[in-house]
Amino acid sequence: MPKQKLLLIGNGMAGIRAIEEVLKLKPNEFEITVFGSEPYPNYNRIQLSKVLQGDTDVSDITLNEWQWYEDNNIRLYPGETVINIDKTNQVVFTDKGREELYDKLIIATGSKAFILPLPGADKEGVTGFRDIKDCEKMIEYSKKYKKAAVIGAGLLGLEAARGLLNLGMEVDVIHINDYLMDRQLDESAGRLLEKELKEQGMNFLLNKQTVEITGDEKVSGLKFNDGEEIEADLIVMAVGIKPNVALAIENGIKVNQGIIVNDYMETETPNIFAVGECVEHQEMVYGLVAPLYEQGQALAKQLCGVTGVGYQGTVVSTQLKVSGVDVFSTGKIVEDKNTKSIKVFDEWNGTYKKLIVEDGKLAGAVLFGDTKDGTRLLSLIKKAANVEEYLNANDSEQSGASLVAEMPDDELICGCNGVSKGTIVDAINTKGLTSLEEVKGCTNASRSCGTCKSLVSDLLEYTLGDDYNENQKVSVCGCTTLSRDEVIEEIKEKGLTHTREVMNVLGWKNEEGCSKCKPALNYYLGMLNPTDYEDEKESRYVNERLHANIQKDGTFSVIPRMYGGVTNAVDLRKIADAADKYDVGMIKLTGGQRINLLGVKKQDLPDMWADLGMKSGHAYQKGLRTVKTCVGSEFCRFGTQDSTGMGIKLEKKFEGISGPHKLKMAVSACPRNCAEGGIKDVGIVGLDGVWELHVGGNGGTELRQGDLLCKVKTEDEVMEWVGAYLQYYRETGNYLERTSGWVDRLGIDHVKEILAVKETRDELNERMDIALDAIQEPWSEVINNEETLRELYEKVNVPSISK
């Protein structure tokens, strides 16, 4: 029997959550196709502010990698928008000329930033704050200009302001009302938040109504209704969102504020459903993630024929971290003549709590600074509990475990994902879960905003009792309860040689594995047996298989190897000729001192590499990528060591070596550290007659300064210590764990103690040399064989390029 065709319009959080729930209930029921207007896999929109700060990539907030779509046989068309629906013949049409049949259609087009219809709103320099493109625009402006204005002091406005501050801009926040976040907080909490954010550098203009955006073609500032004006190079509109219902309206699907649906997320058009921020249910439109996920669950049950009551609406709550400050609110937040309130203000610790009581029952709450009671208060308010139930529980000194012990099974622990205490306890007991990561992978609790992590930890302690260790093992992924160390021991003991064999023998819950464990197992098998193990290309990430990085428009970037950032005229001519021949969109110098050729079509990759005749720079690899160097003693008047020569020596020795995560090195010739080794995985600094080795640095999202590992006198000693350090990391690091996290987990003193023993360093270097000798560099084998090279590429068919 052929599968039904399930088509999803929208690749956002709500629509993909519905697909995830369908896959849980009936994984083989549907042939699934997804169209997403953005050129990315499904990402966490809640964490857009991290991308805005400029040191976090889309991959860091991605919820479902490209590999997830492939693993679940989902056809994804990113960067492609559905523009029309033929409801009679059940066909959709896209802006790329594609036609796709459906049996069941889900519309999950989300919402759009509301842009105030002000004079000048169409000028250059005006943006919303809703997606990755908006973030990129703000980041680019921060590189050229210094003054920004954010209109709106709700959550999005404050997060935008925080991000722009981090990018070095001066920020004015304009708000039409007299205190911040007035939809989520009462005045007392709003004033406390204002005080905290002023100390962080934000400037607030309250009770201000913007009437005009000034400037010619580009913005120059804002004018207010009281006649005051301010200067600004960038205007960010953060005044709200509106459901994106244009497609529904154009195709005769009933719309009010949003697309009208019933409790089963059905529209009035047969076989068309809708979910998420574009939806109106019982005259309510929701913009928070928790109700959207509940809608997704109800929709999945309906599609899979599972009986249920459907979606019944949501008591909205907000539990967020605004620029590092915890806030929570739910239900009523302002008193009226029918309510009384309980207020507690701790000026010393900077915390504030207000409970709204109506007819003796909890009706609302506002928390500032300390929000650990938020989930429990939400549950009590949902069931209209008497205020004494909360107060009596708070009167006694209780541990977190004893507090969760008193919660009923239906009380929500994770509001974002709708995960109850009972669901988590059942998963712990029946599936042997012992860690926060395992609970997250199995139930989705703490997957989104992460504010419920402490409650999940308390539940683990309560359920496991004395068997619980807060630093309990972390499983490889949700497919197994085994930790990395346990998997490696089983591979050694049982002589396992293939990823499928590992999954089968060790009882993987998902027989096919997932996008997290397949590349991890491939790495562990190769690390343990480098000489005999045949690398499983199909288990690697897409970029690694294609030897190029996917870009947001579906093209690729090609980065040839340049040892230590040093090149020559011959290679530069090859690069220039290839750039002309293959119509490269941009030639960019990277932070790792290499040349990046951007905008290369997939079909041109084999020919381009053949024309270049150069090694790949492995910009996609989980392993060594670059060794950045300064010019060193040969040219610099401050240089005390040959940093360029040392960098090239390191890069040539360790190129191609795999690791748990990407590795970046730097070598500087003097303490001025021009190669920025302090924030690299390995940073080497030359002093007069000595080399310093710094390790565990990270310049990304989790900024970490490297620790001093040792001081040595010769280049040979540098090579010895670096080799031993990298091999110890390879053998003990969790897959996808950067050296910064690895050093934090093991402790720098432990690493020093291990590597201080000369015999241990020698043994580690012996194993490193075996691994280096076993590297099969694909370019050395196929670079001169166009037929073989093309075959390598044609084997790869990934969602991001199925255009």
N, C-alpha and C positions, 0 to 999 in steps of 0.2 A: 504493500500500500504506500503510495507516494506521500511524502511529508507535506504538511500544510505550509504555505509560504507566509511567514510572519515578517512584516516589514516595519521598521522603526524609523520615524523621521525625527532626528535629533539625537546626538551622541553625548548628551549631558548626564548629570547625576541621576535624575529621576527616571529617564527612559532606560538607561543601562541597568539601574537597580531592578526595574521590572523584568528585564531580560535575565538577569542573574537569578531572580526568583523562579522564572520559568524553567531555567536550566536545572534548578534544584528539584523542582516538582516532576518535570517530564523532559529530561535532557535530549531525548531522541524524537520528540513530537514534531518539531518545526524545522524548516529550512529558514534560517534567520538572515536578514539583510538590514544593514544600518546605514543611513545617510547622515553625515554630520557636516554642517556648514564650516566649522573650524577645522584646520588641517592638523588636528591632534587626536590622540586617543582620549578616552574618557578621563577627565581630571577633576580634582577637588577644587571647586570654585571658592570654597570657604577660605582657602589658603592663597588666594591670588595676591594678597598683600605681601607674601613672602617673595613672590616673583617680582613684584614692584620694587622691592628693596635692591634688586639687581644682582644678588649673589645666589639666587635659587633658580634652577632651570625648570622647565615644564615637566621634565622627567621626575623631579623631586616631589611634585604634587599629583603625579599620575596615579589614578586608581586602578586602571586596567591597561597594562602594557599592550603594544601591538601584538605580542605573542599570545595574549589571552584570547583575542579574536580568532587567531589562527587555530589555537588549541581547541576552541569550541565550535569550529567550522562556521564562523560568522563572517559573512562578506561585509567588509566595511569600505565605504566610499567617503574618505575624509575630504574636506574642502569642496564638497559638492552639495548643492542645495536643491531640494524638491520645490518646484515652482507651480505644479498643477496636479490635480487628482481627478481621474476619470472614475467617478463613483459607480457608474453603471457597469463598466467592464473591469473595474477594480485594477486600475493601472496608475502608477505615478510617473511623472515626467520631471527631469532634472535640468538644471542650467547647463549641463554638459551634453545634452541631447540624449540622455539615457532614458529608456522606458523599462519599468519593472512591474511585473504582476504581483498581486498580493491576494491572500485569502483573508488575513487579518492585518489591519493597519493600526499602528499606534502613533499618534501625534504627540510629540514631546518637544515642542519648539521653544519652551522656556519663556524668558522675558527679555526685555530690552531696557537699557538705561533710559530714564526719562530726561530729556533735554528741555530745559525751560525755553519757551518760545520768546526769547528776549531779542531785542535789536542787537545784531552782531553775533548771534549764536552760531552763525555759519562761518565765522572767521577762522583762519588758520590758528591753531593753538587752543581750540576748545575740544574737550574730550569727555566721554563718560568714564566710568570705572566698572566694567562688567565682564571683560574677557582678556585673554592674553594679548590681543592686539592693542587694547587700551594701555596695558602695562608697558608694552614695548614703546608705544608713542611717548609715554611719560618718561621712560628711561632715556630715550633719545633727546628729549627736551632738556632733561637735567644735565646733559653733557654740554649744552650750549648756553643755557640760561640759568638764572639764579632765583627769580621771584615767581612763586606759584600762589594761586588762590583756589581754595576748595569751597564750593557752594554746597552747604549741607553738613550738619554736624551730627548725623546719624552714624551708625556703625561703619558703613562704607566710606563716608567722608573722613572719619577719623583715621581709618586704616590707610586711606589714600594719603592723608596728611603725614602720617607716621612714615610711610614709605618714601615720600618726597623729602622729608627731613633726613632720612638715612642716605638719600642720594645727594645730599649737600645743598638742597634748595631752602630758601626762606619761605615759610608757609603761613598764609593768612587763612583762617577758617571762618567762613561767613555763614551765619545761621539766622533764620527769620524769627525764631523764638528766643526766649531769654535764658534757656539753659540747654545743655548738651543732651542728646539722645532722649528727647522728651517723649518719644513713643515707647521707650523701653524702661526709662528710669523716672523716679520722682525728682522733685527739685533738689532735695538734699543730696541724693546720690549724684545728680548731674553736676552740682556745684563741686562736690568732692572730686569728680572726674576732671572737671575743668582745671582745678588747682593742680592735680597730678600732671596733666598734659602740658600745662604752662611751664612747669618745671622741666619738661622734656624739650621745650623749645617752640611749641606751637603758640601762635597768636590768634586770639578769638575776637571776632567782631559780631556781637550778638544783637538781636533785635534790629537786624539790618535786612532790608529788602532790596535786592539787586534790580535795577531797572534798565541797565544797558551794559553791553560789553564794548569797550572803546577800542579804537585802533583803526587802521586802514584795512589792508588785506589780512594782516596779522594782528592778534590781540595786543593791546598795550595796557589794559587795566579794566576796572569795574567802576560803574557809577551807581550810587544808591539813591533811594527816594528822598533822603534828607539832604541831598546835594553833595555829600562827601564822595570823594573818589580815591581809589588806590591804584598803584601800579602793579602789573602782573604780566609775565611772559607766557604763562600757561594757566588755563582755567579748567578745573575739573568739576564736572557736574555730578553731584552725588545726592540728588534730591529724591531718589526713589526709582522704582522699576515699574514697568507696565507689561502685562501679558503679551507675548508675541503671537497674535491671532490672525495676522494678515492672510496666511495660507487658508485657514479655516473660513474666513469671511469670503474670500474670492471663490471658494468652492462650495458655498451654500451650506456649510456646517454651522449649526446654531451657536451664536455667541452672544454673551451679554458683556460683563467685564472680561471674562475669559470664556473658553470653550465649555459649554454646559455639559456636564456629565451626571450620571446617576451614581448610586452607591457602588456599582461595579465598574465604574470608569468608562461606561458606554456613552457615546454621543447619540444623538437622535438618528444618525445615519448608520444603517446596518454594516456590521463588520469594521467599523471605525471606532477606535478608543482614543482616549487622551489622558495624559498624566503629567503632573508637575506644575510649574509656575504658570503655564498657559491655560490652566484649568480653573473653572468655577464650579464648586460643589456646594449645594445648599446655600447659595448666595455668598460664599466665602472664596476668596483667592488667597493662596498661601505663598509666602516667599522664603520660608525657612525649610531646612532640609528634612527635619523629622516628619512633618506631615506628607511631604512628597514621597518619602520612602514607604510610609504606611499606604499611600495610594498605590505605589508600585507592587506591594505585596497583595493588595486586594485585586489589582488587575491581573497579576500572574495566576492567582487562584481561578479567576473567571475564565481566562484563556485555557487553563488546563482542566477545566471541569471539576474543580474542587469546591464543594459546597461551603458556604460561609455567609456571614452577615454583610459582607462588603465593607466599604469604607464609611465610617460613621462620623467623620470630622475629627478635629484635633484641638485640644486645649493648648494654645500656643505658649511656649516658653522660650526665653532667650538666655543661654548660658555661654558666655563668650569671654575672650581675653582681648581687651581693647588696649593696644599699645602696651602690653605687659600688665594691664590691670584687670583683675577678674571681676565680672559683673554678671548678675542673674536677675531675671524678672519673669513673672508669670501671673496670669489672671489680672485682677484689678491692681493698679499701681498707685492710684490716687484716691484719697478718702472722699466720701460724700456723706450726706446726712443719715444714711442708713448703715454706716460702717463705723467701726472703731479700729484703732491701730495699736500695735506694740512696736516700739522703736528702741533700738540699742545702738549707740554710737560710741565707738572706742577710738578716741582721737589719737591715743598713743600708738596703736597698731594700724590706724588708718582703715578701720572696718566700720561698716554700717549695715544694719538689718532692720527691715520694716515688714511686719505682717499685717495684712488687712483682714479684719474679722467682720463677718456679716451674719447676724442671727446666731452668734456663737460658733460659726463654722469658718474655717479658713477659706478666704476668697481670693487672696493674692499675696505676692511677696516681692520684695526688692532686696537684693544683697549686693554689697560692694566690698571688694577687697578680700573677702573670705566667702567662697561659694560652695563649700563642701556639702552644705545642707540642701542645695538646689534640687537635686533629683528627688530626695525624700519629700520636700515641700511640694514639688510638682505632683507627685503621686497622691499626697494628702488632699491637695486642692482639687484634683480630678475627682476624687470620691467624696468631696465636701465633708471632710473629717472635722470633728470638733477640735477646737484649738487646744483643748487639754491633752489630746492625744500627742500633739507635737511637744507641748511644754513639759509634760510628765516624762517623756523620753529624754528630753534635754536636761532635766534636773539631776539625773544620775550621771556619774562619770562613767563613760562607756568607751571601749575600744571600737575601732572601725568594724572589726569582725562581729562584735556583739550587736552593733547597730544594724548591720545588714541581716543579722540573724532574726531580728524582729520584723523585718520587712516581709509583707506577703509575697507569694510567688509571682503575682501578676504586676508587682511594682516595677516600673521601668528603671533599669540601671543606665542604659545608653539611650538617651532621648533622640539623638540624631538618627539612629538606626532601628529604634523601636524594639530593643532587646530587653526582655524582662529578667528579673532575678531567677525565676523558675527555668527559663530557657538556658541560662548560663550554668546553673547548678546541675541541670540534667546533662548538659554537654560535658561538664567536668566529670560527673560520675560514670556516664556511659561510654565516653570516648577517652578516658584516662588523661584529660588535659591537666597540665601542671604549671603552666606559665601564662603570663599575660599575652604573649605572642600567639600561643596556641588557641586561647579563647578568642582572640581577635580574628584569627584565620578561620575558626570554626563557626563563630556566631555573628561576626561583624561588629561586636561591641568594641568601642573605642577606635573604630576605623576612621571616623570623620574628623571631628574637632579634637578628640582626645581628652576632653575634660573629665571623663568618667573613669579614667585609668585607675585612680585611687580606689574607687568603689569596686572595680573588677578585682583589684588586688585584695581588697578586704573580703570579697566573696571567695576567692581562692583560699585565703587563710581560714575562713569560716568553714568551708566545705572539706578541705584537706586536713585541717587540724595540725597536729604535730608534724605531719608529713610535708607541710608547706614550707618552702624556703623562699624568701622574697627574691633571692638571687637564683631562683630555680632555673633549670635548663631551658633553653629556647629551642623549639623544634625547628627543623629545616624549613618546613612550611606546613600549611594546613592539611596536606595529604598524609602526614605521619606525625606521631607523637615523639619520634626519635630525634635526639639532638644531633648536631653536627659531629660531635665526638663519638656518639654511639653509632652513627652511620659509618664513619670511617673505621671504627673497630670491627664492625660486622663485615665490611668489605674486605678487610685484611684477613679476618678469621675464616671467612667462608670462600675466599678467593674469587669474589665477584668481579666480573670484567665488563659488563655493559649496563647502561642506565636502566633498561627494561628489566634486566636480571635483578638489579638492586631493588626496584619497585616490587617485583613479583615475590622474591624471596623474603623481603622485609615487610611484606604485607601492607603496601601502600593502599590507602582508602580509595584514591583515584588511580585506577590502573594505568591511565595514560600520563599521570603526573601533571604538573602545571608549569606555567612560565617561570615560576620561582625555583622549583626543585630540579627541573631538567638541566638547566645550565650549571646549577650547583653540583649535581651528581657528575656531570661531564667533567667539571673542573677537578673534583676530588679524585675521580678515577685516574685522570691524567697526571695529577700531582703525585699520587701514590705509586703509579707504575708508568713513568714517562717513556721508557724504552719500548714497551710492548703495546701500550694502549693506543688504539686507533681513534683519534678524535672524532666525535659524532657531530658533524657540522649541523645536523638538523636540530640538535639540542642547544646550539648557540643562539644568542640574540641576533636579530635581523641584521643590525649594522655590522656585526662581526662576520656574518655569512656573506655579506655583499662587499666587505672591505671598503665601506664608505658610509658616511653618516646621512641618514634621511633628514631632509629639511622640511619645513612646514608646508611647502608647496608641492611636495612629492618628488622634487629633484634631490640630488645628492651632492655632498661635498667630498672632494678628493684632496688628500694631504700627503704629498710625498715625504719621505724621510730626509731630514737634514740634521746630520749629527752635530749636536751642540749648537744648533742654529747657524752653522757655517755652510755656505754653498759656494758655487763657482759659476763662471760664465757659461760653461757648457750646459749645466743643469738649468740655469735660468733661461737659456734659449729654448730648451726643450719645453719648459713650463709655459713660456710665452707662446710658442707655436701651438701647443695643445690647447691653450686658452682661446686662441683665435679659431682653431679648427673646430672645436666643440662648443663654440658660442657660450663661453663661461660667463655667468651673470655678474660675478664679482670676484676679484682677486684680493684676498685679505691676509694681512700678517697676523698670525695668532699670538696669544700670550705665551705660547711655548716656542716662539722664535722659528716658526715655519710658515710656509705659504699655503693658504687654503684656497682651493678653486671651487667656488660655489655655483650651484645651479646646473649641475651635470645631469643629463637624462640617464635613466637606468640603462637603456639600450646602448648608450655610448661608453659605458664604463669599461668593457673589455678592450675596445679599440684604444681608448684613452690611455689605459695603463700600458698597453703594448707600445704606443707611441712614446710615452714618457720613459719607459725602460728603467724606472727607478723603483726602489723599494717603497712599500707602503709605510707611512708614518704611524700606523696603528692608532689613529685618533679615536677609534671605536673600541679598543681592546680593554678587557679586564686584565691589566698587566701594565708593563712599562710603556708609557706614551712618549714623554719628552724628558730631556735633560737640558734645562735652561742654563746658559752661562753668561758671564760678563766677558769683556775682551781680555781681561787678565793682565799679567805682568808683561806680556810681550808688547803691549801698546799703552796701557794705562799707567800714569805716573804714581798712582796710589797702590797698584797691584803688587802683592808680595808673593803670589803663587801663579802657576800656569793653569788658571781655571778653565780655559777653553780646551786645552789638551786633556785635562782631567775629565771634563764633561764628555768629550768625544770618546775617551777610553771607557767610561762607564756605560755610555749609550751603546757602543758597539758590542760590549760584553753582554749586556742584559737585554738587548732588543729582542722582542718576540717572546720573552718569558711571560707566562700567564700568572695571574694572581687572583686572590679573592675579589679585588676591585682594581680600579685604575690606579696607577702609580705615577707620580710626577717627582722629578728630582731637580735640583739646582746646585750650581757650583759658583761661588763668588771668590774673587781673588783677595779680598780684604774685608774688614769688619763693616764697611759701608753696605755690603750685602746687596749689590745692585741686581743680582739674580733672584732676590726675594726668597732665599732658602728657608727663612724662618717659618713660612707657611706651606712648605712642601712636605711630601711624605718622607723624603730624605733631602736634607739641605746641608751642603758642605761649604764651610767658610775657611778661606786660607788666611793664616796669620804668619808672622815672620818665623819660619822654621817649623810650623805646626799646622795641622788641619783639624778643625772642629767638625764633628758630625752631629747634626741635629735631626731628630726623627719625630714622626707623628704629627707634623703640621698639617693644617687644612685651611685653605683660603676660601672655602665655599660657604654653604648655608650655616654649618656649625663651625664657626671660626675658631681655630685652635693654633696657638703658637707652639712650635716644635720644642721638644725637650733635648737637652744636651746628652748625647749618648756617650761620647768619649772624645779624647784628643789623641791624635797619632802624628807621627813625624814623616812618614813616607807615603808615596802614592800606592805602593803595594799594600800597605796596611789599610789604606782607605778602601781598596778593592776587597780586601779580606773581610773587613768589618761590614761593609755594605752587602756583600754576598751572603754572609752569615745572617745578617739582620733580615734581608729579604726572604731567605729560605725559611727562617723561623716564622715569619709572618705567613708565608705560603702554607706552612704545615699546621699552623694553629689558628689562623684567622677564619672566621665564619665567612661564607660566601656573601658578597656584597657588603662586607664590613671594611670601611676605610682604615688605613693605619692609625688615624687619629682615634677612632673608636676602639680599635684593638689595643693601642697603648693605654688608653683610659681603663679598659676592662682588665688587662693584665697588670698594669702598673709599670711605670718606667723603671722602678727599682728591680722588679722581677726580670724585665728584659735585660737590664745591665748585668744582673747576677748570672743569667744564663750565658750571655755572650762574653763575659769576663774570662771564661775558661777557654784557653787556647785549643785544647783538644775538641771541645764542643764546636768552636768556630770552624775548625778543620773538617769535622764530620758534616756540618751543615753545608760548607762549601763544596765538599765532595758530592753531596746530593744535588746541590745547585748545578754543578758542572754536568752531572748526568742528565738533568732536565734540559740544560742548554744544548747539549749535544743531540738530544732527541727532537729538538724543535724542527718541525717540517714547515719551512717558510714557503707558502704557496707560490709566491712571486718568483722565487728562484727556480721553481720547477715548471711553471706554466707561462712565465712572462713572454717567452719567445714562441709559445704555441698558442696561436690565436684560437684554434678550434677547441682546445682543452679549456682555455680561459673563458670562452663564451659558454661552454657547457656548464662550467662552474656557476655562472650567473643565471642561466636559464633554469637551473634547478630551484632557484629561490623565487617564490611567489608569495608576497606578503600583502596584507590588507592596505598598507599605506601607499602602495603603488599599483593597486588594482583599478586604475582609473581608465 
